[in-house]
Amino acid sequence: SGFGALWAFIMSIFIYSGVMQFLAISFFCGSFGLLNIFITTLMLNSRQSIYTLIMLPKYKKMDFKRFLNIFWLTDETFAIIQTKIPNKDSNPDLFVFFVSLFNYLAWIFGCVFGTFINDIFKFSKDGLEFIMPAIFIVIFLDQWKNAKEHITTIIGIFISIFFLFTIGTKYFLIVSIITCILIFTIFRNRFE
């Protein structure tokens, strides 16, 4: 949309969400109200809140780094932290911190570099829609492989499918997330 590398750099520092960066361009070009921007951001990135709740016991023990780690918690970072165990001789807090930092810096670099590449080589992005679902499938399979129990995952899948077919694609994700949170909170002792 003609915003350039400086905008990509600034946005990638403060907006650590690919979906929100794409939507931010729409917000900048259009006339969206602040309330619409807030609600859209909250809905689209609600899964990071789930990740943060899962990671809180690990983050509570950390010093100031926990605030950075919470901001830096993305799908990819969460998957690495949950599935990869650091060396027994290394500091687990520093492992989480540096994985999170590396992913964040790679994000900033990728956004800026991508803008330069797009300015040099104009190419069609048609057909690249498979990338995000593919990432989620790989993360899901890796976590499935490393998990001891699968009951919560199976419940989450059935709830998502149920709401997908009953209320449609527009709101099924947020309704599924809220339903899973309620079920897992109510039956927490049983699932633990």
Solvent accessible surface area in square Angstrom, and as a share of the most:
residue,aa,sasa,rsa
1,S,115,0.74
2,G,82,0.79
3,F,57,0.24
4,G,31,0.30
5,A,20,0.16
6,L,124,0.61
7,W,111,0.39
8,A,15,0.12
9,F,88,0.37
10,I,77,0.39
11,M,14,0.06
12,S,0,0.00
13,I,49,0.25
14,F,147,0.61
15,I,47,0.24
16,Y,26,0.10
17,S,18,0.12
18,G,28,0.26
19,V,60,0.35
20,M,11,0.05
21,Q,24,0.10
22,F,160,0.67
23,L,52,0.26
24,A,6,0.05
25,I,39,0.20
26,S,50,0.32
27,F,20,0.08
28,F,99,0.41
29,C,88,0.53
30,G,41,0.39
31,S,114,0.74
32,F,99,0.41
33,G,38,0.36
34,L,152,0.76
35,L,123,0.61
36,N,81,0.42
37,I,46,0.24
38,F,122,0.51
39,I,78,0.40
40,T,41,0.24
41,T,48,0.28
42,L,101,0.50
43,M,73,0.33
44,L,62,0.31
45,N,29,0.15
46,S,16,0.11
47,R,51,0.18
48,Q,35,0.15
49,S,61,0.39
50,I,40,0.20
51,Y,31,0.12
52,T,24,0.14
53,L,107,0.53
54,I,87,0.44
55,M,2,0.01
56,L,59,0.29
57,P,85,0.53
58,K,80,0.34
59,Y,0,0.00
60,K,145,0.62
61,K,163,0.69
62,M,6,0.03
63,D,76,0.39
64,F,132,0.55
65,K,27,0.12
66,R,75,0.28
67,F,131,0.54
68,L,66,0.33
69,N,0,0.00
70,I,61,0.31
71,F,93,0.39
72,W,13,0.05
73,L,4,0.02
74,T,14,0.08
75,D,6,0.03
76,E,72,0.32
77,T,0,0.00
78,F,13,0.05
79,A,9,0.07
80,I,61,0.31
81,I,7,0.03
82,Q,79,0.35
83,T,19,0.11
84,K,106,0.45
85,I,162,0.82
86,P,34,0.22
87,N,120,0.62
88,K,193,0.82
89,D,132,0.68
90,S,52,0.33
91,N,75,0.38
92,P,81,0.51
93,D,41,0.21
94,L,73,0.36
95,F,50,0.21
96,V,4,0.02
97,F,27,0.11
98,F,112,0.47
99,V,25,0.15
100,S,0,0.00
101,L,45,0.22
102,F,142,0.59
103,N,26,0.13
104,Y,23,0.09
105,L,94,0.47
106,A,46,0.36
107,W,69,0.24
108,I,21,0.11
109,F,137,0.57
110,G,39,0.37
111,C,24,0.15
112,V,29,0.16
113,F,102,0.42
114,G,35,0.33
115,T,27,0.16
116,F,104,0.43
117,I,54,0.27
118,N,45,0.23
119,D,81,0.42
120,I,119,0.60
121,F,125,0.52
122,K,153,0.65
123,F,106,0.44
124,S,79,0.51
125,K,116,0.49
126,D,124,0.64
127,G,51,0.49
128,L,77,0.38
129,E,131,0.59
130,F,128,0.53
131,I,75,0.38
132,M,82,0.36
133,P,72,0.45
134,A,40,0.31
135,I,55,0.28
136,F,73,0.30
137,I,100,0.51
138,V,100,0.58
139,I,26,0.13
140,F,77,0.32
141,L,100,0.50
142,D,38,0.20
143,Q,54,0.24
144,W,88,0.31
145,K,150,0.64
146,N,77,0.39
147,A,44,0.34
148,K,194,0.82
149,E,132,0.59
150,H,50,0.22
151,I,87,0.44
152,T,52,0.30
153,T,42,0.24
154,I,68,0.34
155,I,39,0.20
156,G,17,0.16
157,I,68,0.35
158,F,133,0.56
159,I,21,0.11
160,S,33,0.22
161,I,79,0.40
162,F,116,0.48
163,F,37,0.15
164,L,57,0.28
165,F,162,0.68
166,T,77,0.45
167,I,78,0.40
168,G,27,0.26
169,T,108,0.63
170,K,160,0.68
171,Y,114,0.43
172,F,46,0.19
173,L,89,0.44
174,I,27,0.14
175,V,48,0.27
176,S,3,0.02
177,I,27,0.13
178,I,90,0.45
179,T,32,0.18
180,C,19,0.11
181,I,66,0.33
182,L,100,0.50
183,I,48,0.24
184,F,56,0.24
185,T,89,0.52
186,I,124,0.63
187,F,92,0.38
188,R,150,0.55
189,N,134,0.69
190,R,198,0.72
191,F,58,0.24
192,E,145,0.65
